[in-house]
Amino acid sequence: MTTRSLTGARVAVAAAFFAQGFVFISLTTRLPRFLERWGLDEVALSLLLLMMVLLAGVGSLVAERTARNVGSAGTLRLGLALMVVAVPAITLAPAIGVFVGGVAVYGVALGLVDATTNMQGVDLEHRYGRPILPSSHGYWTTGGISAAVLVLATGHLSPTVGAFVAVVPMLIAFAPFLPHVVAAPRVAPGASAGDGPVQWRPIWLVGTGLVVFYMVDTTAAAWGPVYLARSFDAPGNLVALATFPYLVTSIVVRLAGGRLVTRFGVAPLLRVGAVMACGALALVALAPSWQIAVVGFTILGAAVALVAPLSFSAAGRIAAGTAGTANAPVAGTPAGPAPEPARARTDTVIARFNQFNYVGALLGSVLTGFVGADNLRLGFALPAVLVLALVPLAPAFARGTLKRSGDRPVTRQ
């Protein structure tokens, strides 16, 4: 593959990550308005989020199967198209049944897009031979920041303004994704997609870390605005500040993630981040004012920013490593495409690995709501303790290497 086509493919993947972050944050920062409009309490919201997370898991499984036949980019288009349907249904719903139906459709779309963007991101990382996923997830954060700015600017307007959010996934869904990142080879059901069995034990360890991250991330994204509104009576147009600074510090770290990993190593970064995250969540839970809570969310964004991209990167390396490393790139040149069985196996592993995402989201969205039903401070205290699990799990994220000239690793422990 030429450097030019690799660049074009990277732009396409970045656009998809951007759309996912833009839509997700647009909806979560409007949760207080939806709660008020439909008269929902924290328990009802938890059940609604439970439905969405379970359907996202279904969408991820569908992505695994669909990608074998139409490619991951074709499946990605399907997910983005479903978002175009779901967002107006959620924001313009004339009755609560339509609102719930829109959330259900969005849940499936969420799973499809999550799985396929990471499939393509992992493939690009292997072709480049250096860390790409941190910056790719950074574009998700860029989309989230753009959405938070939009909510801050339009918070005083009718919630129906949110329907215009659907324009972003619509434009990207019909953009020309390059064929080099579309094709995923067809694999017979039950057949091995590579040269040997997948090493699931290390993938489970990394997946546990991903569960912890999404528990923290979903707690901040889904409950942060509600926390500011309900616990501190923050002005309605400012509740997005629970999300905005979290995303700003997150994007700074993610865009620098490749250089940070190369310089300091995966495990040390994750251990330091876990301790910082614990302190940040404790600050949120004990905050005497909404301004102090916002400071906690700001620190939290930087602390956990690299967990998700490094986990998908590790899962991809572990999956590809069992199929060999014959396609390591030469310095200054892009790698050739992975052998078809290895690419198929990696796509399958990433789709299944993505399920850890929803376990964490389930804990973050539902458990936080139930634990904090009477006092949301307790809901933030729980992940403050559990995030420390990343300290012993950190070495699992450093398994396998991306290699350049002379088999010199560009990721290290």
C-alpha positions in Angstrom: 0.0 0.0 0.0 1.4 3.5 -0.9 2.0 6.2 1.7 -0.6 8.3 0.0 -3.3 5.6 0.2 -2.4 5.0 3.8 -2.9 8.7 4.6 -6.3 8.7 2.9 -7.3 5.6 4.8 -6.2 7.2 8.1 -8.3 10.3 7.3 -11.4 8.1 6.7 -10.9 6.3 9.9 -10.4 9.5 11.8 -13.6 10.9 10.4 -15.5 7.8 11.6 -14.1 8.1 15.1 -15.0 11.8 15.0 -18.6 11.0 14.1 -18.9 8.5 16.9 -17.6 10.8 19.6 -19.7 13.8 18.3 -23.0 11.9 18.4 -22.3 10.1 21.7 -21.4 13.3 23.6 -24.2 15.2 22.0 -26.7 12.8 23.4 -25.1 12.3 26.9 -24.8 16.0 27.6 -28.5 16.4 26.8 -29.5 13.7 29.3 -30.7 16.2 32.0 -33.0 17.7 29.4 -34.4 14.3 28.4 -34.9 13.4 32.0 -36.9 16.6 32.6 -38.9 16.2 29.4 -40.0 12.7 30.0 -40.2 12.8 33.8 -37.6 10.1 34.3 -35.6 9.5 37.6 -32.1 8.0 38.0 -33.4 4.4 38.2 -35.5 4.8 35.0 -32.5 6.3 33.3 -30.3 3.4 34.4 -32.7 0.9 32.9 -32.8 2.9 29.7 -29.0 2.9 29.5 -29.0 -0.8 30.3 -31.1 -1.4 27.2 -28.8 0.7 25.1 -25.6 -1.0 26.3 -27.1 -4.5 25.7 -28.1 -3.6 22.2 -24.7 -2.1 21.6 -23.3 -5.6 22.5 -25.6 -7.1 19.9 -24.5 -4.5 17.3 -20.8 -5.5 18.0 -21.6 -9.2 17.4 -23.5 -8.2 14.2 -20.4 -6.3 13.1 -18.2 -9.4 13.5 -20.4 -11.4 11.1 -21.2 -8.6 8.6 -17.6 -7.5 8.3 -16.8 -11.0 6.9 -19.2 -10.4 4.0 -19.2 -6.7 3.2 -16.0 -5.5 4.9 -15.6 -3.4 8.0 -16.1 -0.1 6.1 -19.4 -1.3 4.7 -20.5 -2.3 8.1 -19.4 1.1 9.4 -21.6 2.8 6.9 -24.5 0.8 8.1 -23.8 1.9 11.7 -23.6 5.5 10.8 -26.8 5.3 8.7 -28.6 3.9 11.8 -27.4 6.9 13.8 -28.9 9.2 11.2 -32.2 7.5 12.0 -31.8 7.3 15.7 -30.7 10.9 16.6 -33.9 12.6 15.2 -36.0 9.9 16.8 -34.5 10.6 20.2 -34.5 14.4 20.0 -37.8 15.0 18.2 -39.8 12.1 19.7 -43.5 13.1 20.1 -44.0 10.3 22.7 -41.9 8.4 25.1 -42.3 5.2 23.1 -40.6 6.8 20.1 -37.8 8.2 22.4 -37.2 4.7 23.7 -37.2 3.2 20.2 -34.7 5.8 19.1 -32.4 4.9 22.0 -32.7 1.2 21.0 -31.7 1.9 17.4 -28.8 4.1 18.6 -27.6 1.3 20.8 -27.3 -1.1 17.9 -25.6 1.6 15.8 -23.2 2.3 18.7 -22.0 -1.3 18.7 -21.6 -1.4 14.9 -19.5 1.7 14.8 -17.4 0.9 17.9 -16.4 -2.4 16.5 -15.7 -1.4 12.9 -13.7 1.8 13.7 -11.4 -0.2 16.0 -11.1 -3.0 13.3 -9.9 -0.4 10.8 -7.7 1.4 13.4 -5.9 -1.8 14.4 -5.3 -2.7 10.8 -3.8 0.8 10.1 -1.6 0.5 13.1 -0.2 -2.8 11.9 0.4 -1.2 8.4 2.2 1.8 9.8 4.2 -0.2 12.3 3.8 2.4 15.0 1.1 3.4 17.6 -1.8 4.9 15.7 -4.8 4.1 17.9 -4.1 6.7 20.6 -4.4 9.5 18.0 -7.4 7.7 16.3 -9.2 7.7 19.6 -8.1 11.3 19.9 -10.4 12.1 16.9 -13.3 10.5 18.8 -12.4 13.0 21.6 -12.3 15.8 19.1 -15.8 14.9 18.0 -16.9 14.9 21.7 -15.3 18.3 22.3 -17.1 19.7 19.3 -20.4 18.3 20.6 -19.8 19.7 24.1 -19.1 23.2 22.6 -22.3 22.9 20.6 -24.3 22.0 23.7 -22.7 24.9 25.6 -23.6 27.3 22.8 -27.2 26.0 22.3 -28.1 24.8 25.8 -30.7 27.6 26.1 -32.4 26.5 22.9 -35.1 23.8 22.4 -33.9 20.2 22.7 -35.1 19.7 19.2 -32.0 21.5 18.0 -30.1 18.3 18.7 -31.6 16.7 15.6 -29.1 18.5 13.5 -26.4 16.3 15.1 -27.5 13.6 12.6 -25.9 15.7 9.8 -22.3 14.6 10.9 -22.7 10.8 10.6 -24.8 11.3 7.4 -22.0 13.1 5.7 -19.4 10.6 6.8 -21.5 7.6 6.0 -21.6 8.6 2.4 -18.0 9.6 2.1 -15.7 7.5 -0.1 -13.9 5.0 2.2 -10.9 3.6 0.4 -11.1 0.0 -0.7 -7.8 -0.9 1.0 -9.4 -0.7 4.4 -12.8 -2.2 3.3 -12.1 -5.7 2.5 -12.2 -8.3 5.2 -11.8 -11.9 3.9 -14.7 -14.3 4.2 -14.2 -16.9 6.8 -16.3 -20.0 7.2 -18.3 -20.1 10.5 -16.3 -22.0 13.1 -13.1 -22.0 11.0 -9.8 -20.7 12.4 -9.0 -17.3 11.0 -5.2 -17.6 11.4 -2.2 -19.9 11.8 -3.0 -21.0 15.4 -5.3 -20.6 18.3 -5.9 -17.1 19.7 -4.3 -16.4 23.0 -7.4 -15.5 24.9 -5.9 -15.4 28.4 -3.8 -12.2 27.9 -6.7 -10.7 25.9 -9.0 -11.3 28.9 -6.5 -9.5 31.1 -6.4 -6.5 28.8 -10.2 -6.7 28.5 -10.6 -6.4 32.2 -8.6 -3.2 32.0 -11.0 -2.0 29.3 -14.0 -2.8 31.5 -12.5 -0.6 34.2 -11.9 2.2 31.7 -15.4 2.2 30.3 -16.9 2.0 33.7 -15.0 5.2 34.6 -15.6 6.9 31.2 -19.3 6.1 31.1 -19.8 7.3 34.7 -18.2 10.6 33.8 -20.0 11.0 30.4 -23.5 9.8 31.4 -23.7 10.8 35.0 -21.4 13.9 35.1 -23.9 16.3 33.7 -26.7 14.8 35.8 -24.4 15.1 38.9 -23.8 18.8 38.3 -27.5 19.5 37.7 -29.0 17.4 40.5 -26.3 17.6 43.3 -25.2 21.2 42.8 -28.1 22.8 40.8 -25.6 24.0 38.2 -27.0 26.2 35.5 -28.6 24.1 32.7 -26.3 25.4 29.9 -23.2 24.7 32.1 -23.7 21.0 32.9 -21.7 20.1 29.8 -18.7 21.3 31.7 -18.7 17.9 33.4 -17.8 16.6 29.9 -16.0 19.4 28.1 -12.8 19.7 30.2 -12.6 15.9 30.6 -12.5 15.7 26.8 -10.0 18.5 26.4 -7.4 17.0 28.7 -8.1 13.6 27.2 -7.4 14.7 23.6 -4.2 16.4 24.6 -2.9 13.1 26.0 -4.3 11.0 23.2 -2.8 13.0 20.4 0.6 12.8 22.2 0.0 9.1 23.0 2.2 7.6 20.4 5.2 9.6 21.5 4.4 9.0 25.2 4.2 5.2 24.7 7.5 5.2 22.8 9.3 7.2 25.4 7.9 5.9 28.7 6.4 2.6 27.9 2.8 1.3 28.2 2.8 -0.1 31.8 4.3 3.0 33.6 1.8 5.3 31.8 -1.2 3.1 32.8 0.0 2.8 36.5 0.4 6.5 36.9 -2.9 7.2 35.2 -4.7 4.8 37.5 -3.5 6.5 40.6 -4.3 10.0 39.2 -7.8 8.7 38.2 -8.5 7.5 41.7 -7.6 10.9 43.1 -9.7 12.7 40.5 -12.8 10.6 41.2 -12.4 11.1 44.9 -12.2 14.9 44.3 -15.5 14.6 42.3 -17.2 12.6 45.0 -16.2 14.9 47.8 -16.5 18.2 45.9 -18.1 21.0 47.9 -19.2 22.8 44.7 -19.7 22.1 41.0 -16.6 24.1 40.1 -14.4 21.7 42.2 -16.2 18.7 40.6 -15.3 20.1 37.2 -11.6 20.2 38.3 -11.9 16.5 39.2 -13.4 15.6 35.8 -10.6 17.6 34.1 -7.9 15.6 35.8 -9.8 12.4 35.2 -9.7 13.0 31.4 -6.0 13.1 31.3 -5.5 10.2 33.7 -7.5 7.6 31.7 -7.1 8.9 28.2 -4.8 6.1 26.9 -6.5 3.1 28.4 -8.9 2.4 25.6 -6.6 2.9 22.6 -3.8 0.9 24.3 -6.2 -1.9 25.1 -7.4 -2.3 21.5 -3.8 -2.0 20.3 -2.7 -4.7 22.7 -5.6 -7.0 21.6 -4.7 -6.5 18.0 -1.0 -7.3 18.6 -1.9 -10.4 20.6 -4.3 -11.6 17.9 -1.8 -10.8 15.1 1.2 -12.2 17.0 -0.2 -15.7 17.0 -0.2 -15.5 13.2 3.4 -14.4 13.0 5.2 -11.1 12.3 6.4 -11.7 8.8 4.9 -8.4 7.6 6.8 -6.0 9.9 7.4 -2.8 7.9 10.8 -1.5 6.9 11.7 1.9 8.2 10.4 4.8 6.1 8.0 2.6 4.2 4.4 1.5 4.9 3.8 -2.1 5.7 2.1 -4.4 3.2 -1.5 -5.5 4.0 -1.8 -8.3 6.5 -2.3 -11.8 5.1 -6.0 -12.4 4.7 -6.4 -15.1 7.4 -4.5 -12.9 9.9 -6.7 -9.9 9.0 -9.8 -11.9 9.4 -8.7 -13.3 12.7 -7.8 -9.8 14.0 -11.1 -8.4 13.0 -12.9 -11.2 14.7 -10.9 -10.7 17.9 -11.5 -6.9 17.9 -15.3 -7.4 17.5 -15.4 -9.8 20.4 -12.9 -7.8 22.4 -15.2 -4.8 22.0 -17.8 -6.6 24.2 -15.6 -5.6 27.2 -16.5 -2.0 26.3 -20.1 -2.7 27.0 -19.5 -4.6 30.2 -17.7 -1.5 31.5 -20.4 0.8 30.1 -23.0 -1.3 31.8 -21.2 -0.9 35.2 -20.7 2.8 34.6 -24.1 3.7 33.5 -26.3 1.3 35.4 -24.4 0.5 38.6 -23.6 4.1 39.2 -27.3 5.0 38.9 -28.4 2.3 41.3 -25.6 2.9 43.9 -26.1 6.6 43.6 -29.9 6.6 43.4 -30.2 8.6 46.7 -26.8 10.3 46.5 -24.8 10.4 43.3 -21.6 11.1 45.3 -21.6 7.4 46.2 -21.9 6.5 42.5 -18.6 8.3 41.8 -16.9 6.8 44.9 -17.2 3.2 43.5 -15.1 3.7 40.3 -12.6 5.7 42.4 -11.7 2.4 44.1 -12.1 0.0 41.1 -9.9 2.1 38.8 -6.9 1.0 40.8 -7.2 -2.4 39.2 -5.3 -1.0 36.3 -2.1 -0.9 38.4 -1.6 -4.8 38.5 -3.2 -5.2 35.0 -0.8 -2.7 33.3 1.9 -5.3 32.2 -0.8 -7.2 30.2 -1.2 -4.1 27.9 2.5 -4.3 26.9 2.4 -7.8 25.4 3.5 -8.0 21.8 5.3 -5.3 19.8 4.8 -3.2 16.7 8.1 -3.4 14.8 10.1 -1.3 12.4 13.4 -1.7 10.7 15.6 -4.5 12.1 12.7 -5.8 14.2 13.2 -2.8 16.6 10.1 -2.6 18.8 8.3 0.8 19.0 6.2 -0.3 22.0 7.7 -1.4 25.2 6.9 -2.2 28.8 
